[in-house]
Amino acid sequence: MKNEFALAFNEVLEEKQLPKEIILKALESAMVSAYRRSVNASTAQEVEARVNPETGQVTIYAEKEVVETVQDERTEVSFHEAKTYDPNTEIGNMLLVESTPRDFGRVAAQTARQVIQQRIRDAERQAQLLMYEKQLGEIVSGIVQAVNAQGLTVGLEMRAEGSMARKDMIPGERFHIHDRVRALIAEVKDSPRGPQIILSRTHRDFLRRLLENEVPEIYHGIVEIRSIAREPGERAKVAVSAAQSGIDPVGACVGIRGVRIQAIVRELHDEKIDVIEWNPDASLFIAKAISPARVVGVYLNDKPGSGKTATVVVPEDQLSLAIGRDGQNARLAAKLTGWRIDIKSLTESAGDSLHKIQEDEQLLELVQVSAEQINKIQDMLARKTEGRPLNPEEYDEIGKFVDRIERRLAVKPKSAEETKAEEALITSLRASIPAYAFEQSILDSGLAEHIAYILQEAGFSTTGELTLQMKIQPDEILRLQGVGPRAMTEINLLIDRLSEEALAQPAESAEVLLEAQEAEHLEAVAPVDTPETEVETLVASEMETLPAEAVEEEVEIPLIQEVTEEVEEEDEEEEGVTFDKLFTLNTGVITETADGESGEEMDETELSKSKKKKKKRKHVEVEYDPDRDMTIVHKKHKRGAGWPDDWTF
């Protein structure tokens, strides 16, 4: 039967949910403190305590000096007693010996109680801190313990407490004591009063985790969440993409009859959620992000120094819908896409385009817009300003005019300085990439197989080309269908490894690489035409390298051809036939010529052509005469000697 100490020890383990070693360490530390206080020992003296968890017996060991005559029992031990602990000890040595006081049990229980509680409390807080640091960014569930003006106090597992401020609560939510609430662990901080766990229901990752819990395709990585824009309690936009072909990412998130998304909407206090499909083309992605408004055109301006700005043109009746209440729809679309969005009506954009043409004469030459068309657009805008209606054809014409002007502005030619700077940048970046990377296939780069195939289909055949694109503009890789944050992490690891190998190369090898690349470029752009003298010299040198036997075997074989002019005409016609057509299976019928000769198999089209030409087909037999060392060509007739009547090809 277990004694009272073992029962109490196990009860503490269950209550505190702490490992056995932590409780034992707390007990031993408390016993050491009790011993120092009971005998008034110095803090410089080494003291150890050992507790038997089965019996509860406590043994104290203190470091003492070995002497012949003991004057202070707290710090000295006799030489005879020290021999029982260490036979090889000598006088003057320091030795750990048992120093448990006789009435230590009662004194220790009174003195060490406070220390034991404090040690267990510290161990409990440390365990809570480690546990919730691992769960940072995850959803936890708890019970509301207190409600005040500042926020909520939520009871969590392991007797931990989390705090949720009013700003981290969805507007309109009301919680009461003993209500169960789900929230995201936004931050975990250590403080003297224990771990401080900050909870949030307004963080965008809270919506991300809810989607992972409700949509199995997102949890398993088949569908990836590209970006989230959210205004808590009102509206949110989520961009998703499929990592595998044949998967509808929007349908997977919404579910049958919207059951999946409705569960999330209820959790978020009826917050509206728009799920749109992510697109690598920024124009199409922005057009979808503006939904439910209908978009006429999206025109991007990503020039250095001006920032990423997108001009979105919408019809007159869609302008308020595109902007949204208090600009909410446009604001969420800008957060979702990462572009600054400028929304204009069709007529307003047309007026801006006319103003740009009048200011920039070079633009007028590039666009090649006639003065008549400009006057026509101006007349339409004047009628619209006066309040007179325009028909759909006129709106369509205005839209085409705006599209032509905006697209010309987007593809304005670069200056020579900009082109030179880009070439210098590409040259320096190529020098920072190992030479073998431009020969290594992307399939042998060590990336996951599906990622490598996606990159290969996008035109990146070697690891060097991928590395160069990642250094110039990594967003182009991220826009590829099937490439998400996980794939980008794997690609970045590959780029880092190649960069480290490039740094390890000596400087001379980098210069040699540049010279080799320049030589390859010169060879690629060199003209193909070669002077006749060089060709003759090249042929002569090649003939000299051939063996004598090969030269002697080149004997001209005379041909005796007995063919008519009609046969020569037929050969000229057959030369026009393509190589693929010669090897196609002809499934036509066998026809006869006008004089009864049987012809080739023809399909219907060839049959009609042969009837129009009405040319006789002659048959030729080639024979090699070994005695005369000649190849002889004979013309054969249908009724000739030795030719069977039923002969066909």
ABEGO torsion letter per residue (X at the ends): XBBAAAAAAAAAAAAAGBBAAAAAAAAAAAAAAAAAAAAGBBAABBBBBBBBAAAGBBBBBBBBBBBABBABAAABBBAAAAAAABAABBBGBBBBBBABBAAAAAAAAAAAAAAAAAAAAAAAAAAAAAAAAAABGBBBBBBBABBBAAEBBBBBBGGBBBBBBAAABBBGBBBBBGBBBBBBBABBBBBAAEBBBBBBAABAAAAAAAAAAABAAAAAGABBBABBBBBBGABBBBBBBBABBGBBAAAAAAEBGGAAAAAAAAAAGGBBBBBBBBBABAAAAAAAAAOABBBABBBBBABBGAEBBBBBBBBAAAAAAAAEBGGAAAAAAAAAAGBBBBBBBAAAAAAAAAAAAAABAAAAAAAGBBAAAAAAAAAAAAAAAAGBBBBAAAAAAAAAAAAAAAAAAAABBBBAAAAAAAAAAAAAAAAABBAAAAABBAAAAGBBAAAAAAAAAAGBABAAAAAAAAAABAAAAAABBGBBAAAAAAAAAAAAAAAAAAAABBAAAAAAAAAAAAAAAAAAABBABBBAAAAAAAAAAAAAABBAAAAAABBBBBBBBBBBAAAAAAAAAAAABBAAAAABBBABBBBBBAAGBBBBBBBAAAAAAAAAAGBBBBBBBBBBBAAAGBBBBBBBBAABBGBBAABBX
